[in-house]
Amino acid sequence: MSSIHAQYAWLGGESCSENVRISFSAGLISNIESNIAPSANDSRIAGVVMPGFVNAHSHAFHRALRGRTHSGLGDFWAWRTLMYQVANRLTPENYLALATAVFSEMALAGITHVGEFHYVHHQPNGKQYNDPNEMGKAIIEAAKLAGIRLTLLDVAYLHGGLNGEKLNDEQQRFCDLSIEQWLKRVEDLGTGDTMHTIGLAPHSVRAVHEAELAQITKYRNNRVVHIHVSEQPAENSACINATGRTPTQILNDAQLLGSFTTAVHATHLTAEDISHLGRSKATACFCPTTERDLADGIGSSDKLVGAGSPLALGTDSHTVIDMFEEARAVEMHQRLITNKRGVHRSSELLKAATTNGANSLGCNTHGLIVGAAADFIAVSTDSVRLASFDAENGAAHLVHSATSADVRDVWVAGEQIVANHSHRRHPNVAQALRTAIDALL
């Protein structure tokens, strides 16, 4: 049995509790006590302890693009060409190094669980490696080395479009030859362990068609399903022209909507789409810093939440890795387009960045609650950003003032992997990133 005594702890409301003891054993939280004096056996933690962040949507290799594409002209489709160039330089060896560094950067930012939307499966010419899951296993190993939990969202990418378009040369390594081959490859990955699980990720309705989506529905076997949905107006137009329906309507018709489903981006939705997602309790995963970087647009987070869809958050292309910023951006974007303040309560934004994200990845117990994994972080209040922190408005201070630089300590399964802003396994994450990206580029 171990225990920490926190000066403050965010337990789920708008305020923070004071003098909180969190006890944990065998990687699980066993007891939580508020308004209690520290004991001699407690590790005393200054600042705010809160649940670890859950990054529900990541493409680890996109981290190599940071700063190299942000000033580029054009739109998402122009950016995608540059992304493909980097994707086709990946090998199992250099991807292991890069992903380990990226996941370590996430740990420093307080992320204890990541959903990796993994689609670089094969060799650049499309041929399988001797082990068809070699790239996926590199991602799994990277998360273990970084010390964070992983849901490997293995991507099905079967078509170049909805009208029989062939895959481009640069897309060949994403592609399995059939839905059956993809399902077999996923099955060969197994079910995972306490630190990693396997989910299903049809890339989009343009890459996986309706009949194949229906096969995923039959196969699912309690796995979570994540899929890009209506990220771009061009995606919607192509889908309607080819099928007469929106992507969300196709998912609904394929019976692939439910509480097990996460619609990633969900930016350009109709009222009927929002109704389908809300009624099915599908999660909507917003990635605001990426969506604004790529000029994608602003999704209707208020309407989705109002309809019944939980909101989760991801860092996607890693324009920044800062879950405080993702949470803050959801509210600030809504203020710009609605001319209203307080569209989302601060506590609900923190839940989007923690418990809702965990639920979207198949973990139904996350947070500072008895029985949950001992995955939590300590946020320092010593910086100029949080110098005026007060517990009564604790959630608002965290959402609207803090940054990833304020995360001081991180525990995963009861093990402290970040102490005083330093990763205990990888003391120089910045150098690891530089080395991995230089080797790739």
Secondary structure as UniProt FT lines:
FT   STRAND          2..9
FT   STRAND          17..25
FT   TURN            26..27
FT   STRAND          28..33
FT   TURN            40..41
FT   STRAND          43..51
FT   STRAND          53..58
FT   HELIX           60..65
FT   TURN            66..68
FT   TURN            70..71
FT   HELIX           76..87
FT   TURN            88..89
FT   HELIX           92..108
FT   TURN            109..110
FT   STRAND          111..118
FT   TURN            124..125
FT   TURN            132..133
FT   HELIX           134..146
FT   STRAND          149..156
FT   TURN            162..163
FT   HELIX           169..174
FT   HELIX           179..188
FT   STRAND          196..202
FT   TURN            205..207
FT   HELIX           210..219
FT   TURN            221..222
FT   STRAND          225..229
FT   HELIX           233..243
FT   HELIX           247..253
FT   TURN            254..255
FT   TURN            259..260
FT   STRAND          261..265
FT   HELIX           271..280
FT   STRAND          283..286
FT   HELIX           288..293
FT   TURN            294..295
FT   HELIX           301..307
FT   STRAND          311..313
FT   TURN            317..318
FT   HELIX           323..338
FT   HELIX           346..352
FT   TURN            353..354
FT   HELIX           355..360
FT   TURN            361..362
FT   TURN            370..371
FT   STRAND          376..379
FT   HELIX           384..386
FT   TURN            387..388
FT   HELIX           391..393
FT   HELIX           394..401
FT   HELIX           404..406
FT   STRAND          407..412
FT   TURN            413..414
FT   STRAND          415..419
FT   TURN            420..421
FT   STRAND          422..423
FT   HELIX           429..440
//
